[in-house]
Amino acid sequence: MGSSASVLNPDNDLLDLHGKVAIVTGANAGIGYWTAAHLSKRGAKVYLACRNESRATGAITSIEAWNTSKDRGSLIYHHLSLDDPREAKKSAEEFLAKETRLDIVVNNAGLLASPYEKTKDGIVNTMVVNHLSPLVFTHTLSPLLEKTASEPESDVRIINVSSLMHSAIRAGQTKFDSIDSFNARYEGSWVPPENLKRYGLTKLANILWTNTLQKQYDAKNVPITCISMHPGGVLTDSALERLKQSAIPRLRIAISRLFADEPEQGSFTTLFAAASKEIAKDKGKYRAKYLAPYGKIVEPSKLAKDETLANNLWGTTQKVLKEIYGIEV
Ligand SMILES: NC(=O)c1ccc[n+]([C@@H]2O[C@H](COP(=O)([O-])OP(=O)(O)OC[C@H]3O[C@@H](n4cnc5c(N)ncnc54)[C@H](OP(=O)(O)O)[C@@H]3O)[C@@H](O)[C@H]2O)c1
């Protein structure tokens, strides 16, 4: 398996992860579920950071039935709600109180294209769930990530699951320079429809923030690898639900079945980013890169590489978090 090969073989291409600790957000379903399953199969102790305990413990039972090997790493539920950055911070603080190392963070949980809705704090829900809360969660975990990275033979990775939909946002359609730009509605957009466009905005933020985070670690000489990626089109239950609600659902589902991956294979790009031997051999090549299936480095959109936009996003994120939520990052 190389960076340009087509399919990943998790049993051969991933590192031995015994002794390593991983967090996968949104691991009770879809891509996150299979990411957690294969990381634990390689020996990692995996925390399933989820908002619903029974869905998470149900997923753990199911993964344990899928892989009954004694060699498997343990699977543990950790409560995380991304509905409010304050809750994300609390969740990360609780994690810091119970673990002594952290090797892999996969920010996978996400709100797919949704109706326009603002939270009680006045920020659009997709921006909170997909950008602000994962950022606060990761920054709060950072002291433990940095401590782990300072240990010999460490290979600490932060993976932000973005989407090809980031490219739905074109030049001139965001500056990320105000709360209003976070709350952009894209009303009247047809191709793609406005809810997909708003989702794309958050996925653009994922890539820009990944690159900023990498720069921040590089400036401190902290050897952490930050990667953003698109998992491919994946027919998860929630993706299927959305197709059912679309125009001409049967046709769209039939077409998706032809081209989309099943959830297990849909986790392969995330797994490549989080734990591949290939990246361990040449971390520098992968820092702040954007990957497409199944681990190929590709160029994201022009906006996703725009440093001014990345700086604006960081500045507005800091301001919003401080002024609205009382959180400093
Ligand atoms: N599927 C695709 O084709 C595709 C394509 C490109 C990118 N992606 C990205 O891949 C990632 C996973 O997608 P998926 O298709 O596997 O999605 P999914 O099956 O809908 O799973 C999403 C996960 O995120 C969790 N989540 C949602 N809102 C949350 C919140 N407020 N707080 C905490 N957890 C929350 C869900 O928890 P509950 O079960 O409790 O709701 C679930 O565990 C997402 O970031 C998505 O943007 C997917």
The ligand as an SDF file (V2000), in Angstrom:
LIG
                    3D

 48 52  0  0  0  0  0  0  0  0999 V2000
  -20.8290    9.3580    4.3140 N   0  0  0  0  0  0  0  0  0  0  0  0
  -20.2210   10.0410    3.3580 C   0  0  0  0  0  0  0  0  0  0  0  0
  -20.4140    9.7920    2.1520 O   0  0  0  0  0  0  0  0  0  0  0  0
  -19.2460   11.1340    3.7110 C   0  0  0  0  0  0  0  0  0  0  0  0
  -18.6020   11.8160    2.6620 C   0  0  0  0  0  0  0  0  0  0  0  0
  -17.6960   12.8310    2.9750 C   0  0  0  0  0  0  0  0  0  0  0  0
  -17.4310   13.1250    4.3080 C   0  0  0  0  0  0  0  0  0  0  0  0
  -18.0770   12.4540    5.3080 N   0  0  0  0  0  0  0  0  0  0  0  0
  -17.7560   12.8120    6.7050 C   0  0  0  0  0  0  0  0  0  0  0  0
  -17.4460   11.6380    7.4180 O   0  0  0  0  0  0  0  0  0  0  0  0
  -17.8140   11.7840    8.7770 C   0  0  0  0  0  0  0  0  0  0  0  0
  -18.6690   10.6050    9.2070 C   0  0  0  0  0  0  0  0  0  0  0  0
  -19.7710   10.5230    8.3350 O   0  0  0  0  0  0  0  0  0  0  0  0
  -20.8110    9.3050    8.3930 P   0  0  0  0  0  0  0  0  0  0  0  0
  -21.4440    9.2270    7.0520 O   0  0  0  0  0  0  0  0  0  0  0  0
  -20.1650    8.0980    8.9960 O   0  0  0  0  0  0  0  0  0  0  0  0
  -21.8780    9.9200    9.3820 O   0  0  0  0  0  0  0  0  0  0  0  0
  -22.9520    9.2260   10.3680 P   0  0  0  0  0  0  0  0  0  0  0  0
  -23.1410    7.7830   10.0410 O   0  0  0  0  0  0  0  0  0  0  0  0
  -24.1260   10.1420   10.3400 O   0  0  0  0  0  0  0  0  0  0  0  0
  -22.2340    9.3430   11.7690 O   0  0  0  0  0  0  0  0  0  0  0  0
  -22.0370   10.5980   12.3140 C   0  0  0  0  0  0  0  0  0  0  0  0
  -21.5870   10.4450   13.7390 C   0  0  0  0  0  0  0  0  0  0  0  0
  -21.4520   11.7710   14.2800 O   0  0  0  0  0  0  0  0  0  0  0  0
  -22.1830   11.8210   15.4900 C   0  0  0  0  0  0  0  0  0  0  0  0
  -22.6830   13.1460   15.7790 N   0  0  0  0  0  0  0  0  0  0  0  0
  -23.4830   13.9170   15.0000 C   0  0  0  0  0  0  0  0  0  0  0  0
  -23.7880   15.0560   15.6430 N   0  0  0  0  0  0  0  0  0  0  0  0
  -23.1620   15.0060   16.8470 C   0  0  0  0  0  0  0  0  0  0  0  0
  -23.1070   15.8710   17.9790 C   0  0  0  0  0  0  0  0  0  0  0  0
  -23.7810   17.0300   18.0000 N   0  0  0  0  0  0  0  0  0  0  0  0
  -22.3560   15.5110   19.0380 N   0  0  0  0  0  0  0  0  0  0  0  0
  -21.6880   14.3360   19.0340 C   0  0  0  0  0  0  0  0  0  0  0  0
  -21.7120   13.4610   18.0170 N   0  0  0  0  0  0  0  0  0  0  0  0
  -22.4500   13.7950   16.9350 C   0  0  0  0  0  0  0  0  0  0  0  0
  -23.3400   10.8460   15.2880 C   0  0  0  0  0  0  0  0  0  0  0  0
  -23.8900   10.5020   16.5430 O   0  0  0  0  0  0  0  0  0  0  0  0
  -25.4270    9.9680   16.6740 P   0  0  0  0  0  0  0  0  0  0  0  0
  -25.4360    8.5760   16.1460 O   0  0  0  0  0  0  0  0  0  0  0  0
  -25.6780   10.0780   18.1360 O   0  0  0  0  0  0  0  0  0  0  0  0
  -26.2620   10.8970   15.8320 O   0  0  0  0  0  0  0  0  0  0  0  0
  -22.6060    9.7010   14.6070 C   0  0  0  0  0  0  0  0  0  0  0  0
  -21.9240    8.9280   15.5530 O   0  0  0  0  0  0  0  0  0  0  0  0
  -18.5410   13.1250    8.8950 C   0  0  0  0  0  0  0  0  0  0  0  0
  -17.6430   14.0950    9.3910 O   0  0  0  0  0  0  0  0  0  0  0  0
  -18.9160   13.4390    7.4630 C   0  0  0  0  0  0  0  0  0  0  0  0
  -18.9840   14.8330    7.2410 O   0  0  0  0  0  0  0  0  0  0  0  0
  -18.9830   11.4630    5.0480 C   0  0  0  0  0  0  0  0  0  0  0  0
  1  2  1  0
  2  3  2  0
  2  4  1  0
  4  5  1  0
  4 48  2  0
  5  6  2  0
  6  7  1  0
  7  8  2  0
  8  9  1  0
  8 48  1  0
  9 10  1  0
  9 46  1  0
 10 11  1  0
 11 12  1  0
 11 44  1  0
 12 13  1  0
 13 14  1  0
 14 15  2  0
 14 16  1  0
 14 17  1  0
 17 18  1  0
 18 19  2  0
 18 20  1  0
 18 21  1  0
 21 22  1  0
 22 23  1  0
 23 24  1  0
 23 42  1  0
 24 25  1  0
 25 26  1  0
 25 36  1  0
 26 27  1  0
 26 35  1  0
 27 28  2  0
 28 29  1  0
 29 30  1  0
 29 35  2  0
 30 31  1  0
 30 32  2  0
 32 33  1  0
 33 34  2  0
 34 35  1  0
 36 37  1  0
 36 42  1  0
 37 38  1  0
 38 39  2  0
 38 40  1  0
 38 41  1  0
 42 43  1  0
 44 45  1  0
 44 46  1  0
 46 47  1  0
M  CHG  2   8   1  16  -1
M  END
$$$$
